[in-house]
Amino acid sequence: MYKEFSKMGKEDSIDYQVDSDGILTIKIDTKKEIGPSASGKTTLIASSGGNAKLDVGINVDCYLGLNLYYK
């Protein structure tokens, strides 16, 4: 499967990797900000930009929806 991390999400704010055992690892740099949310009420650190399709090496479609933010 994957050996290196792949980037995804708004401003490539999420790195992910699937190892040979099928373990999904997600890395986010929590010291970066990607800007305000759509409502302007929170500040985004990372976002998948909705439900994003991931290739995790199995024969079904898998999706990840993730937002990391602060108020």
Rosetta constraint file for C-alpha pairs under 8 A:
AtomPair CA 1 CA 18 HARMONIC 6.59 0.50
AtomPair CA 1 CA 19 HARMONIC 5.94 0.50
AtomPair CA 1 CA 20 HARMONIC 5.35 0.50
AtomPair CA 1 CA 57 HARMONIC 6.61 0.50
AtomPair CA 2 CA 17 HARMONIC 6.11 0.50
AtomPair CA 2 CA 18 HARMONIC 5.53 0.50
AtomPair CA 2 CA 19 HARMONIC 5.85 0.50
AtomPair CA 2 CA 20 HARMONIC 7.37 0.50
AtomPair CA 3 CA 17 HARMONIC 7.09 0.50
AtomPair CA 3 CA 18 HARMONIC 7.61 0.50
AtomPair CA 3 CA 19 HARMONIC 6.73 0.50
AtomPair CA 4 CA 17 HARMONIC 6.55 0.50
AtomPair CA 5 CA 15 HARMONIC 5.69 0.50
AtomPair CA 5 CA 16 HARMONIC 5.15 0.50
AtomPair CA 5 CA 17 HARMONIC 4.78 0.50
AtomPair CA 6 CA 15 HARMONIC 5.38 0.50
AtomPair CA 6 CA 16 HARMONIC 5.32 0.50
AtomPair CA 6 CA 17 HARMONIC 6.31 0.50
AtomPair CA 7 CA 12 HARMONIC 5.26 0.50
AtomPair CA 7 CA 13 HARMONIC 7.18 0.50
AtomPair CA 7 CA 14 HARMONIC 5.68 0.50
AtomPair CA 7 CA 15 HARMONIC 4.52 0.50
AtomPair CA 7 CA 16 HARMONIC 6.47 0.50
AtomPair CA 8 CA 12 HARMONIC 4.77 0.50
AtomPair CA 8 CA 13 HARMONIC 6.57 0.50
AtomPair CA 8 CA 14 HARMONIC 5.30 0.50
AtomPair CA 8 CA 15 HARMONIC 6.32 0.50
AtomPair CA 8 CA 16 HARMONIC 7.71 0.50
AtomPair CA 8 CA 48 HARMONIC 6.65 0.50
AtomPair CA 9 CA 13 HARMONIC 5.79 0.50
AtomPair CA 9 CA 14 HARMONIC 5.94 0.50
AtomPair CA 9 CA 46 HARMONIC 7.51 0.50
AtomPair CA 9 CA 47 HARMONIC 5.57 0.50
AtomPair CA 9 CA 48 HARMONIC 3.87 0.50
AtomPair CA 9 CA 49 HARMONIC 5.52 0.50
AtomPair CA 9 CA 52 HARMONIC 7.60 0.50
AtomPair CA 10 CA 34 HARMONIC 7.66 0.50
AtomPair CA 10 CA 46 HARMONIC 7.08 0.50
AtomPair CA 10 CA 47 HARMONIC 5.64 0.50
AtomPair CA 10 CA 48 HARMONIC 6.00 0.50
AtomPair CA 10 CA 49 HARMONIC 5.70 0.50
AtomPair CA 11 CA 34 HARMONIC 6.98 0.50
AtomPair CA 13 CA 28 HARMONIC 6.53 0.50
AtomPair CA 13 CA 29 HARMONIC 7.51 0.50
AtomPair CA 13 CA 34 HARMONIC 7.62 0.50
AtomPair CA 13 CA 45 HARMONIC 7.52 0.50
AtomPair CA 13 CA 46 HARMONIC 5.03 0.50
AtomPair CA 13 CA 47 HARMONIC 6.60 0.50
AtomPair CA 13 CA 48 HARMONIC 7.85 0.50
AtomPair CA 14 CA 26 HARMONIC 6.90 0.50
AtomPair CA 14 CA 27 HARMONIC 6.09 0.50
AtomPair CA 14 CA 28 HARMONIC 5.34 0.50
AtomPair CA 14 CA 46 HARMONIC 6.37 0.50
AtomPair CA 14 CA 47 HARMONIC 7.20 0.50
AtomPair CA 14 CA 48 HARMONIC 7.19 0.50
AtomPair CA 15 CA 26 HARMONIC 5.72 0.50
AtomPair CA 15 CA 27 HARMONIC 5.00 0.50
AtomPair CA 15 CA 28 HARMONIC 6.45 0.50
AtomPair CA 16 CA 24 HARMONIC 6.94 0.50
AtomPair CA 16 CA 25 HARMONIC 5.52 0.50
AtomPair CA 16 CA 26 HARMONIC 4.46 0.50
AtomPair CA 16 CA 27 HARMONIC 6.17 0.50
AtomPair CA 17 CA 24 HARMONIC 5.69 0.50
AtomPair CA 17 CA 25 HARMONIC 5.24 0.50
AtomPair CA 17 CA 26 HARMONIC 6.69 0.50
AtomPair CA 18 CA 22 HARMONIC 5.69 0.50
AtomPair CA 18 CA 23 HARMONIC 5.37 0.50
AtomPair CA 18 CA 24 HARMONIC 4.48 0.50
AtomPair CA 18 CA 25 HARMONIC 6.33 0.50
AtomPair CA 18 CA 56 HARMONIC 6.11 0.50
AtomPair CA 18 CA 57 HARMONIC 7.88 0.50
AtomPair CA 19 CA 23 HARMONIC 5.44 0.50
AtomPair CA 19 CA 24 HARMONIC 6.81 0.50
AtomPair CA 22 CA 56 HARMONIC 7.32 0.50
AtomPair CA 22 CA 57 HARMONIC 7.69 0.50
AtomPair CA 24 CA 56 HARMONIC 7.67 0.50
AtomPair CA 28 CA 46 HARMONIC 6.91 0.50
AtomPair CA 29 CA 45 HARMONIC 7.87 0.50
AtomPair CA 30 CA 45 HARMONIC 6.31 0.50
AtomPair CA 31 CA 45 HARMONIC 7.79 0.50
AtomPair CA 32 CA 45 HARMONIC 6.00 0.50
AtomPair CA 33 CA 43 HARMONIC 7.13 0.50
AtomPair CA 33 CA 44 HARMONIC 5.89 0.50
AtomPair CA 33 CA 45 HARMONIC 4.38 0.50
AtomPair CA 33 CA 46 HARMONIC 7.25 0.50
AtomPair CA 34 CA 43 HARMONIC 7.57 0.50
AtomPair CA 34 CA 44 HARMONIC 5.55 0.50
AtomPair CA 34 CA 45 HARMONIC 5.56 0.50
AtomPair CA 34 CA 46 HARMONIC 6.67 0.50
AtomPair CA 35 CA 43 HARMONIC 5.61 0.50
AtomPair CA 35 CA 44 HARMONIC 5.52 0.50
AtomPair CA 35 CA 45 HARMONIC 7.44 0.50
AtomPair CA 36 CA 40 HARMONIC 5.27 0.50
AtomPair CA 36 CA 41 HARMONIC 7.31 0.50
AtomPair CA 36 CA 42 HARMONIC 5.84 0.50
AtomPair CA 36 CA 43 HARMONIC 4.31 0.50
AtomPair CA 36 CA 44 HARMONIC 5.72 0.50
AtomPair CA 37 CA 41 HARMONIC 6.58 0.50
AtomPair CA 37 CA 42 HARMONIC 5.51 0.50
AtomPair CA 37 CA 43 HARMONIC 5.75 0.50
AtomPair CA 37 CA 44 HARMONIC 5.96 0.50
AtomPair CA 41 CA 71 HARMONIC 6.68 0.50
AtomPair CA 42 CA 69 HARMONIC 6.37 0.50
AtomPair CA 42 CA 70 HARMONIC 5.62 0.50
AtomPair CA 42 CA 71 HARMONIC 4.60 0.50
AtomPair CA 43 CA 69 HARMONIC 5.43 0.50
AtomPair CA 43 CA 70 HARMONIC 5.49 0.50
AtomPair CA 43 CA 71 HARMONIC 6.39 0.50
AtomPair CA 44 CA 67 HARMONIC 7.25 0.50
AtomPair CA 44 CA 68 HARMONIC 6.06 0.50
AtomPair CA 44 CA 69 HARMONIC 4.32 0.50
AtomPair CA 44 CA 70 HARMONIC 6.75 0.50
AtomPair CA 45 CA 67 HARMONIC 7.76 0.50
AtomPair CA 45 CA 68 HARMONIC 5.41 0.50
AtomPair CA 45 CA 69 HARMONIC 5.25 0.50
AtomPair CA 45 CA 70 HARMONIC 7.74 0.50
AtomPair CA 46 CA 66 HARMONIC 7.73 0.50
AtomPair CA 46 CA 67 HARMONIC 5.79 0.50
AtomPair CA 46 CA 68 HARMONIC 5.08 0.50
AtomPair CA 46 CA 69 HARMONIC 6.99 0.50
AtomPair CA 47 CA 65 HARMONIC 7.91 0.50
AtomPair CA 47 CA 66 HARMONIC 5.59 0.50
AtomPair CA 47 CA 67 HARMONIC 4.41 0.50
AtomPair CA 47 CA 68 HARMONIC 6.32 0.50
AtomPair CA 48 CA 52 HARMONIC 6.19 0.50
AtomPair CA 48 CA 64 HARMONIC 7.17 0.50
AtomPair CA 48 CA 65 HARMONIC 5.81 0.50
AtomPair CA 48 CA 66 HARMONIC 5.30 0.50
AtomPair CA 48 CA 67 HARMONIC 6.57 0.50
AtomPair CA 49 CA 65 HARMONIC 7.48 0.50
AtomPair CA 49 CA 66 HARMONIC 7.75 0.50
AtomPair CA 49 CA 67 HARMONIC 7.98 0.50
AtomPair CA 50 CA 64 HARMONIC 7.94 0.50
AtomPair CA 50 CA 65 HARMONIC 5.46 0.50
AtomPair CA 50 CA 66 HARMONIC 7.34 0.50
AtomPair CA 51 CA 63 HARMONIC 5.73 0.50
AtomPair CA 51 CA 64 HARMONIC 5.26 0.50
AtomPair CA 51 CA 65 HARMONIC 4.30 0.50
AtomPair CA 51 CA 66 HARMONIC 7.68 0.50
AtomPair CA 52 CA 63 HARMONIC 5.23 0.50
AtomPair CA 52 CA 64 HARMONIC 5.25 0.50
AtomPair CA 52 CA 65 HARMONIC 6.29 0.50
AtomPair CA 53 CA 61 HARMONIC 6.93 0.50
AtomPair CA 53 CA 62 HARMONIC 5.76 0.50
AtomPair CA 53 CA 63 HARMONIC 4.34 0.50
AtomPair CA 53 CA 64 HARMONIC 6.48 0.50
AtomPair CA 54 CA 61 HARMONIC 7.39 0.50
AtomPair CA 54 CA 62 HARMONIC 5.58 0.50
AtomPair CA 54 CA 63 HARMONIC 5.64 0.50
AtomPair CA 54 CA 64 HARMONIC 6.94 0.50
AtomPair CA 55 CA 61 HARMONIC 7.46 0.50
AtomPair CA 55 CA 62 HARMONIC 6.94 0.50
AtomPair CA 56 CA 62 HARMONIC 7.21 0.50
